[in-house]
Amino acid sequence: MQGSDESNTPSFPEVPISRNVFTPEFLKRIGERDEPVTAGEADMAGPWFVEEIPGAGFGLYRLGEGRARQFQPFAVFRSAFLARLAAAILPGTGRDPAFRLRTEADRGGFAVESGREVVGHLALFDERVIEALHAVESVVRSPEALADLLEAAGAIALERAGAILDSRFPDPAG
């Protein structure tokens, strides 16, 4: 394991104001207003793409950004695998949680709610399950995020998953 040597931390060039079709003056004026409740989701929605940064790793950028346009990456990972996993889950991080775990148990355990509806129960109170459920639900609702996840999985995992899916949906012709 490497120490906390700061030479391992990627450094980015000084970034000028983002290249954008809206002028900096307009963005400043509109930025003085309160953000709508959808701002967090819009900021994280992507779409995201992974770009290699020589000597640093793999940067994660929003569509329309990137090194060529002198944007700083949202994140940098040493491996493309981790960058693609981040690209898959980031859109869900801006959304309100899809699930909530009740803190008091009932006969079935700890109720899992989606909206006002109880959709399941956990035997033990475990908020990490709810966080993971939200992340996975966010990935499967976005074809692009699902594609990022599948790409990150690699050929062997896809081959094994393909065999499992094929066995679950047998060809009726036989």
N, C-alpha and C positions, 0 to 999 in steps of 0.2 A: 504494500500500500504506500502510496506516495504521501509525502508530508505536505505541509501547507505552503510550500514554496510558491511565491506569487508569480514565478516565471511560467507556471502551468496555467495561469489564468489568462484566457484570451484577451488581447487588447484590441480596441476598435479605434479606427481613425476618428478624429473630430468630425461629427456629422453636421452638415449644414441643415437649415430648416428643410423639412421633408419636401420633396418635389411633389406637388399636388396641383390639381386644376383650380383649387380655391386659393385665393391670395392669402399671404400671411396676415394681412390686415383684417380680412373677412373672418378668418379662423379665430383671430384674437377677439373680435367683437362678439362672435357667436359663442366663444368659449367663456365669456363673462356671464352667460345665462346659466341657469340650472340645467344639468344634464337630465334627459328623460330617463325613466326607469329602465328602459331598454339599452342604455349605454353600455353597461357591463357585458351584456350578451353580444352587442354589436362589436365591441372591442376584441372579444375572444372568438368570434364566429369563424374567422378565417375567410376564405380557405387558406390553409398553410402549405408551404412547400419547404423542402429540405435542400440546402445548397452547401456543397463542400467549401470550407474556408481553409485554404492551404496553411498548414502549420498549426491550426487551431482546432479543427474538427468539422462538425456539421452544424450550420446555422439554420435556425427555424425562422422563416419570414412569412409575412402575409402576402397574398397575391398582390402584385403591383409594387412590391418593395423589392429588396434584394441588394446584393453587393454592387451590382452594376449601377444601381440607382442611388448608391451611397447611403443606404439605410442601415442602421444598426440592427442586428438580429434580435428577435425576442428572446432567444435562448441559443446557447451553443453546447453541443454534446460531443464527446469524444467519438461516439459511434453513430452511424446512420440509423442503426436499429433503435436507439433511444430517442433520437430526433423524430423518427417516424411514429413511435409510440406517443410522444408528446403531441405531435400533429394530430393524432387520432383523438386524444382526450381533451385538448384545449377548448374546442367549441363548447363542450359541456360545462367547463368551469365558469363560463359567464352566465349560464342559465340558473334560474332558481332551482333548488333541489326538487327532484321529481318525487322523492319519497321522504317520509318522516317516521321516526321510531318513537312510539309513545314511551314515556318514562315509567309508567305504572303497568305492571303485568295484569292480565285478566286470565280467564280460564285457559285460553289458548296460548298464552305466553305474552311476549311484548308485541303489540300490534304494529304492523307496518302499514302506513297510510300513503295513499296517493290522492292528493286533493283532500276531499272529505271522506273518501271511501277507504275502508280497511281492505287491503289486498293480500294480506298474509300475516303470519306471526313468526317471531323468532323465539326459540326456547330460552336464549340468553340475551341480555341487553348488550348489543354490539353495534355501535355506530359506524364502525369501519365497514360492516356489511352493507349498510345503507349508502355510505359514500361510494363503495365499489359498484353497487347496484345502479346508482345514479350515473356513474361514469360509463358503465357498459350500456345502459339504456340510451345515453347520449350518443354513443358510437353507432349503435344499430339503427338509430333514426336518421343518420347522415350517411348517404352512400359514399361520399368522399372520405369521411372519417373511417368508415368500414374498410375502404380500399387502402387507406394508410395503415390500418391495423393488419390487414392481410399481407400487404407488402412487407411490413416489419416481421411478420411471422416466418417468412422464407419458404423455400421450395419444399423442404422435408415436412414441415408442419402442415403446409397446404396439401401435400400428397396424402398424408395420414388423415387429415380432416376430410379430404375428398373421398377417401375409401369409407370413412365412417358415414358420411352423408349418403353415399351411394347405397350402403347397406340399409339405411333407414328408409330409403325411397326406391324399393326394387322396381325394375322395369316390368310392367305387367305382361309384356310380350315375351318375357322370359328368358 
